[in-house]
Amino acid sequence: MEVTKLTDVTRVYKIGEVETHALRGINLTIGDGEFTTLVGPSGSGKTTLLQLIGCLDQPTSGSIYLRGEDVTRLNRNQRADLRKAKIGFIFQFFALIPTLTAYENVEMPLLLSGQNNGRRKTRVMELLDAVGLSDRAHHRPDQLSGGEQQRVAVARALATNPVLVLADEPTANLDTANGDQVMEIMQKLNQETGTTFIFATHDPRVIKYARRVVTLCDGLVVENNTAKKKD
């Protein structure tokens, strides 16, 4: 079953009289349980595409579907509700709330969704255990390494059981060992939960884990290949 589908999607940015065509007609379908990477040179449209899939922006033309619903027809509040319920985000710079502990950062999406205290506690500790940080639950971001902060961000992205997790350069600020550890954790969670992951990256460390690689250039999909299985 498809998680997201893009049909003839374009995105044009206008600054004064200057137009920049970031996406020029994207047709792409991502199915359940995929572990897919968007690659391409700077300016190819990777981040723009990720933002459109995540309902953080609207296309200039074309349609984007999430679980069969045309999200381009939704208003701002409806898109926000959809993001809260169905999409998790992992950012390059972690985007943790600095005054909150690891536990509280993971708990935040559950608070926003109105889950009761008992369910929140069970879910948060389950996720922190899954990313190997149950013993660091009460540490703030400044008391955690970069790799640990990104693992908290992974746990937070999965808190509400989203159908789709989007990650923009998730290993860019991590050394090789931590980058591999974060990717292995996400790969394991993908396999165990069936949650679809889509990454935008330049990093070969991310690409080697992908089961599908979508290559963009000048706002177009130029290659769409199933990756070789990682040993």
N, C-alpha and C positions, 0 to 999 in steps of 0.2 A: 504494500500500500504506500502511496506517495505521502510524504510529510509536507514538502513544499514543491511548488511548480511555478516557474516563471515563463510567461509567454510574451514574446516581442517587447521585452522591457528596455526602455531607454531612460537615461538620466542626463539632463542638460542643466548645467549651472550657468547662471548669467550674472556677470559683474559689469554693470554699466551696459555698454553695447557689445561686450565680449562674451561669447558663448563657448563653454567647454563641454564637449560631449564625453562624459565619463563612461557611459554605457550606450551602445549603439544598436541594441536589438538582441537581448539575451533570451535564449530558450534553454531551459534547464529544469530537470526534475530530479529531486532527491528523495529516496525511499526510506522506509523504516529501517532503523538500525545501521545506517551507513556511517562510515568514518572517513569523511571526504575532506580533501584539502584543495583550496583555491590558490593557485600559484600564478606568477607572472611578474614582469618588471614593475618598478615603481610607476604609478600612473596608469596601470593596466585596467584598473577598476575593481580590484579585489575588495578593498574596504567598503567602497560604495555598494557593491553587490551584497556584502554581508549586512550592511546597515539596512538595505531594502528588505532583505529576507527577515531581518529582526524587527521590522516595523518601526525602526527609528527614523526612517525617512520615507518619502513617497516618490514613486517613479514619475517621470515626465509623461510617459505613455506606456501602455502595456498593462498586463495583469499579473498579480502575484497571489498565489493561493497557499493557504496553510490548512492542512487537513480538509481540502476541498472548498474552503471558504475564501472568497475573493476579498483579501484584506485591503485592497486599494479602495474599496467602497466604504470602509469604516471611517468614522470620524476620529479625532485625536484621542478622546477619552476611551472610545471602544478599542483603539489600538493599544492604549496603555493597559487596559484590562486584559487584553489578549497576551501581551508581553508578560504580565505578572503571572498569568496562569499557565502559559504553554512554552515560554522561551526562557532559557538561562543564558547568561552572558559571562564570558571570561575575557578580561582585558590585559593588555600588555603590561600596564603599570599596576595591576592587582586591584586597584579601586576599592580597597577595604576602608571602612570607617575607622580612623586612627584611634579614637577614644573608646572603641568597643573591643572586647576580647574576641578571640577566635570563635568561641561559642556564640557570642552575641551577633557577630557578623553573619554567621550561618543562619542564625535564628531570624534575622530581620525579614527575609522574604515570607517566612511563615507567620510572623506577626502581621505583616501587611495583608496576608490572605485570610487572617482571622482564625487560624487554628488554635485550639485550646492548649493550655500549658502542658498537660501530660503528653499529648501527641507531639508538641514542639520538642520537648526534652528528648523523647525517644528518637525522633527523626534526626535532630542535631547530633546526638551522640553516635547514632548509627553512621552518619556521614563522616564525622570526624574520625571514627574508627576506620572507616573505609579508606581514608586518605592518610592513615597512620599518625593522626594527631590528637587522639583522645587524651593523651597526657599533657597536651599543650592547650587545652580548651580554655583556660583562664588567663592566657597570655595575650597581650595587645600586639598589634602588628609590629611596633618598634622593638618588641621582645622576640620576634621571630625572624628567621633567615628569609631571603628572597624566595627560596624553594618552598619553605613552609607557608609563606604568605600566598603563593600561587596555589598551593594545595588547599588552603582555606577557601580561596576563590572558586576552586573546582567544586568543593563541597557546597558552597553557597549557591552556585549555578544549578545544582541538582536538587536543592532543598524542596522545591514544590513538585517534584516528579515531572519536569517539563518533557514535551515530546521532542524538543530540539534544543541543543546547546550550541551557541556560536562563540568562537574564540578568535580574537584578532591578535596575531603575533604572540601567542601565549608563552613562548620560550625566549623572547627577545632579550629579557633582562636576567636570564638565568645562565649559569655556567653549564658545561656539557653534562656533568653528572646530575645536576638538579633538573635540567631540561629533559633528559631521558627519563628520570624518575616521574616527573609530572606527566609525560606522555604515556608511560606505562600504566600509571594509575588511571588516566582517562580511557585508555584502551581497555583495561580490565572492567571499568564501570560500564563502558559501552557494551561489552560482551555480556555482562551480567544483567544489565537493566534493559537493553534494547533501545536505549535513548540514542537518537541520531546526533552526531557531532559533525559540525562543519568548521574548518579552520581557514583563516587567511594568513599566509605566511611566505617569507622568503627562506625560512630556515630548513636546511636539508634534514635536520634532526626530526622535524615534524613530518616532512614529506615521506621519510622512510617508514613511518608507522601507518600511513594512509592506505586504505583499501581502494580508494579511487582518487585520481588526481585530475582536477579540472584546470586547464591552463587558459589564462586570459591574456590578450594583447590588444591594446588600443580599444578597450571597451567591448571586445567580442570574445566568445569562446572559440579558441583555435584548436584545442585538443581536449578530449574527454575520455580518459583511459582508466581501466581497472589496473591498479598497481600490482606489481609482483608481490607475492606473499613474503612477509618478513620472516627470516629464519629465527 
